[in-house]
Amino acid sequence: AVAGSLSSLAVAVWFTAAGVGATGIDNYGVIDIMDGQFVVDQLALYFMIIIAVVTALVTVASYDYLRDHTYQAEYYSLVVLAATGMSTMAASNSLVTIFIALELTSLPSYALVAILKDNRGSVEAGLKYFLIGALSSAIFVYGVSLVYGATGSLQLEAIAANLGGAGEMGGLLGLGILMLIGGIAFKTASVPFHFWAPEAYEGAPAPISAFLSSASKAAGFVLAFRVFTTAFPLEATTAVIGVDWTWAFVILAIVTMTVGNFAAATQENVKRMLAYSSIGHAGYVLIGLAALSTGAGEQVMGAAMMHLLVYGFMNTGAFLFVGLAEYWGVGRTFEDYSGLAKQAPFACAAMAVFMFSLAGIPLFGGFWSKYLLYTATIEAAADNAALLVVAAALVVNSALSLYYYSRLVKALWIDEPIVDRDRLAQPTGLYAAIIVAAVITVLILPAFGPIADAATEAAAAVVA
């Protein structure tokens, strides 16, 4: 699994460097597969890199976490299958292939959440995730059928080309688009389809919580970016349905980031806090879709993609630290984490990096990605004043997040232990994955400019 994910990462980076789909570069051009059902362009490659990196970190960390587990072969096979579905989703260019990729991602994910068969919480979380996921898949595929009924096509470019003839079916198309938004909102853990996330993340093995909250979320957003920029160009779609669909994402962004951060601030369970935090970050990324009606839409979408890349390292590392605490037999509350830094200073220093980066403290990757997103949103607000409210919500929620992130850092480094602990083990795989994620979270700063430019170019390619 590690070799496969690293090989996938190397190929994606190589094709990106070669200029596949790049603006102004035509070494290979956009790779078109199966008559346009799949496309490998800059957008697809960018998200394949995120998915491959998270998969590699999760599989390395799982070596120690699941050392005594009975179904290790099945576990790694399911991780690779889910990652394959996510990468396929990034390159899908038809609503049919998107749905197949979505299910290829979802079905292994349900099993992975429930793979701790002797743990009642894991099995219960897997069942809840499956039931809610099945409902969301039904909503999504019903939306696909309505879009097909209105446009007579499933391939994304063909849908856009046929919008002009769907004038009499504007209501049908509008309902289909709304259902597609619902299916995507579930995959990205956006309000009001977020309620599965805290249950699934808490019950799942911690590496799988990291996998779902980082790689799966990235896959959900690449799906949203491609569908709404390619199949539903704003002016043509608005003329048919009579509504600017970016307003749905303006509302979703504000509500999702607010609900996620306020819920996270009330948690006593560290894993649930991180789960609600991930919902808040989904709200930040939704700004990339909310601003597409403006002249600066490309920059905002590129900034949202940049935040997803940084988020992939800092959020994965944070959940893997929780996995390390579970490996040690530490409880799940803030109080249980008290004084851990006295026995595990390196791991706790890495966790402090993740927390401060997630909160957006300067000198860490999370600050620069949020700053880029904020400045791009302010620029876009010149064309849509509602984005000023979105930018204000971003600032307020980031300030609130500092409370609960710093609360965990305080427990680790300042509070006294509530129990005497034996000498803590040093699992190589978990430690390696956590330290690598922390180092990249910091070292991404010197390369921030080129990476941000690559994200903006990828966004510009599909928006154009």
Secondary structure, DSSP 8 states (H G I E B T S, - for coil): -HHHHHHHHHHHHHHHHHTTT-TT--SS--EEETTTTEEE-HHHHHHHHHHHHHHHHHHHHHHHHTTT-TTHHHHHHHHHHHHHHHHHHHHB-BHHHHHHHHHHHHHHHHHHHT--TT-HHHHHHHHHHHHHHHHHHHHHHHHHHHHHHHHS--BHHHHHHTGGGGGGGHHHHHHHHHHHHHHHHHHTT-TTS-THHHHHHHHS-HHHHHHIIIIIHHHHHHHHHHIIIIIS-HHHHHHHHSS-THHHHHHHHHHHHHHHHHHHHT-SBHHHHHHHHHHHHHHHHHHHHHTTTSTTHHHHHHHHHHHHHHHHHHHHHHHHHHHHHHHHT--SBTGGGTTGGGT-HHHHHHHHHHHHHHHT-TTSHHHHHHHHHHHHHHHHTTT-THHHHHHHHHHHHHHHHHHHHHHHHHHHHTS--SS--------HHHHHHHHHHHHHHHHTTTTHHHHHHHHHHHHHHHH-
